């Protein structure tokens, strides 16, 4: 029996018995549904349909086909029931011609054959894109139109549009750019029946308004926003989710009237020998490294691996010294689609900062007022993007609040969204369980009392705010760590100090019956961080122990040099068991990452009892041997590690709690 199946059986016995609800199934598969491929034969030989290559991409010319020849019954894809999904996105890649004023052309429609009424459709005019749908209320029925102005499609170029629909929210994204959002008074119906209906591609069941341009992609994605799958993209005008087989690849021979202007349609140049320079002169050229058996492409000023032998970490080098507003207690790296890669720093003084990755380094982007910020947490709810800061100290009015910020697409900045009462907050953890969103805060102390409650908040879709959902007794809590094993959700808390000792129990909770319940306790010593990671089917949980202290014990310098512990899930024993102990120097953070097929852990060593200038260590997974030290990195008061990857390679970044300087390190591979 597999590990996952066994764990499910074990935890099922812990749940409250009762009758299970009937299993819900959607009307169709929750995968991309290629509407264009459904209407066109695999070889593209439908009568009146022509395959045309323009600007390096193939598309279908449909205007010579009879409307019924490019249609199919809705029951072909809605095979479990007759309801159109209430949340979905439509992806279309098209090249449209210039249209005379006031003329409209249909991209696709869903038409009730019996009543000849349009249930749903997408059409465009020279200045607008219209999404049409039918709403019914008893005996009344009326057609609703949501119009997006100025999508600028008639420029003779390929464009990819994503229309995302969720209740009354309609969003249009062109070529992975900034979305245009419309909140309509009339939401999309949650019970739009398509019984007896047909999909018509490029028409509204008649030749009037028939699409005269080229279409390359037409996909329905039930249940989610396809923008998150498509963007960012190197060629956003041709962002690809699914296309018919006849359009895949290039013909290899351009049209007689077409100018060769795409790199993949020109002669390819490959350089051999030692590593050549990568400048504008070599841009889009290849280099084959015979020694490493790797093929690389020159992009900007970096050779980017295209095909390579097994990638291995060889050494680590300093890439950037990131000067910060003050000492940095935590960092968070995140990506905002369409905006870029960012890192935010939780700074000890009254201002924390966000930096944006540009031209191979982080540059200052936005300052945010904070109060001895300890950490940041980036998370999303639907299309909303948030950052939560854990403030350790009260504000100027003596109030202890941590703040949730929301990304503004218009201003392209984070703005305050919600204040949350906290007590010496050290960490936020955001997670999702069964479609519901939660945010847990680790409250460290209230005044001099460390034995207080930390709080789990739940997102209220109605109020659009986080509301208290559950309190958990903690002792000097420093960190929350969420993870899942199969259908079960776990939450681990790192308890650091109970007012007299750092030697105390940290706890692991499992979610059962709508709340988190105690699953297992661990003896820890000033626990500062939990890190969960998977290697194959094995599940590990590592704790960073920072300090061995008791009020009755005389403080000794070696009380900071102690073992941190890695635990492994033993399904048979229904518990995590000790797997490996690693000697650390007041460890404050673990970070797990991989390079090629190798797995690594890096520890944030902060203090050895005498100095903050101690080496932090990278450990490599070596199977039966466990984790073995492979790289020793000089750090000063190291507090937090994060890893990230760009087109140029993989990086580590660490923060220092003892100087206003963080460092970005590049992982050199071979």
C-alpha positions, -999 to +999 in steps of 0.1 A: +000+000+000+014+034-009+024+060+017-004+083+006-031+056+007-020+043+041-020+079+056-055+085+043-067+053+060-050+062+093-063+098+094-098+087+083-101+069+116-095+102+135-124+120+117-158+122+132-180+095+117-211+105+097-228+102+065-208+116+035-223+140+011-230+130-025-199+135-047-202+166-068-190+165-104-188+194-129-207+192-162-175+189-181-138+182-175-120+210-156-093+210-183-087+232-214-115+224-239-103+231-275-134+244-291-117+250-324-104+214-326-139+201-319-153+219-350-124+213-374-111+178-385-076+169-373-062+174-408-081+207-413-099+195-444-133+209-436-150+224-467-143+261-470-116+261-443-081+272-453-049+268-433-028+300-438+006+309-424+012+346-415+040+362-395+054+328-386+022+312-373-006+291-388-043+301-386-076+290-400-095+311-426-132+302-419-152+327-440-158+304-470-173+277-449-210+272-443-218+281-406-233+247-398-201+229-411-182+246-383-205+237-354-210+208-330-236+200-303-228+214-268-235+179-254-202+168-268-183+186-241-210+191-215-216+153-211-225+152-174-252+178-173-265+207-194-252+237-175-225+261-187-199+267-160-205+299-140-168+305-137-146+301-167-122+318-191-120+319-229-087+320-247-086+331-284-057+338-306-067+357-338-056+380-365-085+403-375-089+425-407-099+461-407-136+465-405-159+493-416-175+513-388-205+497-371-197+463-385-195+433-361-181+399-366-187+368-344-158+348-330-180+320-317-216+316-303-236+290-285-271+289-300-303+272-289-314+254-321-351+251-311-355+288-303-327+301-325-317+323-295-281+332-287-272+318-253-236+330-252-212+346-277-181+367-284-180+393-312-159+423-320-162+456-338-135+481-349-134+497-314-149+471-290-151+435-280-185+423-268-193+393-246-230+383-249-250+360-227-286+352-220-302+357-186-336+342-176-359+350-147-390+328-148-408+335-180-386+365-188-354+363-208-331+390-220-297+393-236-269+410-217-238+425-232-205+433-215-183+456-238-146+462-236-135+494-254-104+497-275-087+463-274-068+474-306-071+442-326-073+456-361-035+463-365-028+433-388-010+414-360-017+382-341-032+388-306-041+365-278-071+375-256-082+359-223-117+367-211-122+356-175-157+354-160-166+350-124-201+360-113-203+397-119-166+401-126-155+402-163-118+406-171-101+409-205-063+405-209-046+411-243-012+397-250-004+391-212-007+428-205-026+445-178-062+432-175-092+454-180-118+446-153-155+453-154-179+448-125-213+444-141-246+449-124-259+418-141-237+388-132-232+358-154-260+332-147-251+302-125-277+281-143-273+288-180-287+256-197-272+245-230-296+217-236-302+213-273-277+240-281-248+240-306-214+258-307-209+278-339-173+288-347-169+322-365-206+328-369-240+332-353-255+303-373-258+325-404-234+341-429-242+377-417-215+387-392-193+358-402-156+360-390-133+370-419-100+370-402-077+342-390-082+322-359-055+301-343-067+292-309-102+290-293-103+273-259-128+272-230-112+266-196-139+259-170-133+269-134-103+291-136-085+321-151-063+310-180-041+341-176-023+323-147-014+294-171-004+316-201+015+345-186+042+356-184+052+345-218+081+352-241+058+356-271+025+368-255+008+375-289+009+338-295+006+325-260-005+289-262-029+268-242-042+244-269-045+245-307-057+220-333-031+195-346-032+210-381-018+243-367+010+229-347+045+237-358+056+257-389+053+248-426+090+255-430+082+275-462+068+310-459+042+324-482+056+341-513+045+375-500+059+370-465+091+386-454+115+364-433+117+383-401+114+357-373+145+341-359+132+306-362+126+311-399+162+322-406+194+301-408+205+290-374+241+297-364+257+274-338+291+283-322+314+255-310+344+256-286+349+274-254+323+298-239+320+328-264+308+363-254+271+369-253+265+404-266+240+421-290+261+406-319+254+371-307+218+377-296+195+347-306+225+326-316+234+292-302+265+279-285+272+242-281+295+233-252+309+199-262+326+194-228+293+197-209+272+184-238+249+214-235+232+237-260+228+274-250+210+304-264+223+340-261+195+361-246+205+397-237+239+392-221+234+357-207+237+322-222+205+304-213+205+266-213+183+250-239+194+214-239+219+202-213+233+172-195+223+167-159+226+201-141+247+200-109+256+227-083+293+234-085+298+265-064+281+297-051+293+332-058+281+366-047+259+383-072+246+415-055+250+434-022+215+446-015+216+476+009+185+479+030+168+506+051+180+489+083+187+454+096+164+429+079+145+403+099+128+385+070+125+384+033+099+372+008+104+366-029+074+365-052+062+371-088+033+393-099+021+382-134+026+410-159+046+430-134+077+410-126+098+394-098+100+411-064+116+407-030+103+425+001+124+431+032+111+432+068+132+459+084+139+466+120+132+504+118+101+522+107+103+516+069+104+483+051+109+480+013+100+462-019+126+457-046+121+447-082+143+425-103+155+443-134+186+440-156+198+411-134+196+427-100+171+440-074+163+478-074+143+498-050+106+498-060+083+508-030+088+518+007+061+508+032+059+520+068+062+492+094+070+488+131+099+464+136+086+442+109+095+405+113+083+389+081+062+393+050+038+368+034+027+370-003-005+352-013-034+354-037-072+350-035-086+346-070-071+375-090-064+395-059-027+398-048-018+405-012+011+411+011+008+407+049+034+422+072+040+409+108+047+440+130+064+432+163+061+466+180+031+490+184+026+520+162+030+557+173-004+555+191+006+524+211-016+501+190-004+467+179-015+461+144-002+441+115-013+451+080-025+433+049-017+452+017-034+447-017-018+451-051-033+479-072-032+471-109-039+508-117-012+522-095+011+492-097+018+495-060+007+478-028-019+498-008-033+491+028-063+468+027-069+455+063-055+460+098-054+430+121-048+432+159-017+412+167+006+408+197+043+408+189+036+392+155+065+371+142+051+353+111+021+350+088+012+318+070-014+318+041-030+286+029-061+272+012-082+243+024-111+230+003-114+262-016-114+284+016-086+308+023-069+312+057-042+334+072-025+323+105-005+348+126+022+337+151+017+360+181+050+360+201+041+378+233+017+403+248+037+426+271+059+402+291+035+372+287+046+347+261+019+322+268-009+337+246-031+328+217-021+328+181-050+332+156-061+316+124-082+339+102-106+329+074-114+349+043-150+360+042-161+363+005-191+384+015-173+409+037-141+406+016-121+406+048-103+381+070-122+372+102-110+353+132-118+315+128-098+297+155-074+305+183-044+283+192-025+284+225+012+291+218+043+300+238+065+327+221+054+315+187+078+323+159+066+305+128+037+286+112+042+260+085+013+246+064+014+215+043-008+188+029-005+150+026-031+137+003-065+152+013-053+161+048-041+196+059-014+201+086-002+232+104+030+233+125+038+260+150+073+267+163+072+277+200+103+294+212+099+306+248+074+302+276+087+329+299+112+307+317+127+283+292+133+277+255+130+239+261+093+232+254+069+215+230+062+227+195+031+212+180+017+198+147-020+201+141-043+183+115-075+198+102-105+176+111-141+185+115-136+221+104-108+230+128-071+222+135-066+195+162-034+184+179-017+156+159+019+154+174+042+173+198+080+178+194+106+188+221+123+219+207+148+245+219+139+280+210+123+268+178+124+295+152+113+279+120+097+248+105+104+237+069+085+209+052+098+193+020+092+162-001+118+139-017+099+114-039+071+100-018+089+108+015+077+137+036+102+155+059+098+183+085+129+202+097+130+224+128+155+252+134+165+252+171+180+285+181+190+285+218+190+263+249+180+285+279+164+281+313+161+308+340+175+283+366+205+275+343+236+297+341+239+310+305+268+294+286+282+304+252+278+268+239+240+270+245+236+284+210+255+256+193+229+228+194+212+203+172+184+211+148+164+181+138+149+167+106+119+144+111+104+120+085+068+109+083+063+073+093+029+063+081+029+029+099+037+046+132+013+074+124+038+100+134+069+119+124+101+102+137+137+116+140+156+111+108+187+133+113+203+157+137+225+185+124+247+207+146+237+244+140+246+278+155+215+295+168+196+284+136+168+307+126+157+293+092+158+263+069+153+266+031+148+236+008+156+238-029+167+217-058+192+220-087+187+195-115+180+162-098+198+171-066+181+183-034+195+208-009+189+224+025+205+257+036+205+267+072+206+303+086+233+301+113+231+334+132+253+333+164+278+308+180+279+324+215+308+346+206+302+362+172+275+368+146+301+361+119+294+324+114+291+303+083+257+292+071+258+257+055+243+241+023+236+204+028+230+180-001+207+150+000+227+118-004+201+092+002+211+067+028+236+092+043+209+119+047+220+155+042+258+161+039+275+195+042+288+206+007+292+244+009+301+268+037+288+304+032+302+333+052+272+352+067+267+379+094+237+375+117+219+355+091+182+355+097+163+342+066+170+325+033+149+325+001+156+309-033+144+320-068+150+313-104+152+336-135+160+329-171+197+335-162+198+308-135+191+300-098+198+323-069+198+324-031+192+356-011+198+360+027+189+387+051+210+400+080+195+409+114+228+427+124+236+450+095+216+469+068+228+446+040+213+415+024+232+395-002+221+378-034+241+347-043+242+329-077+243+291-079+268+282-105+260+249-122+278+226-146 
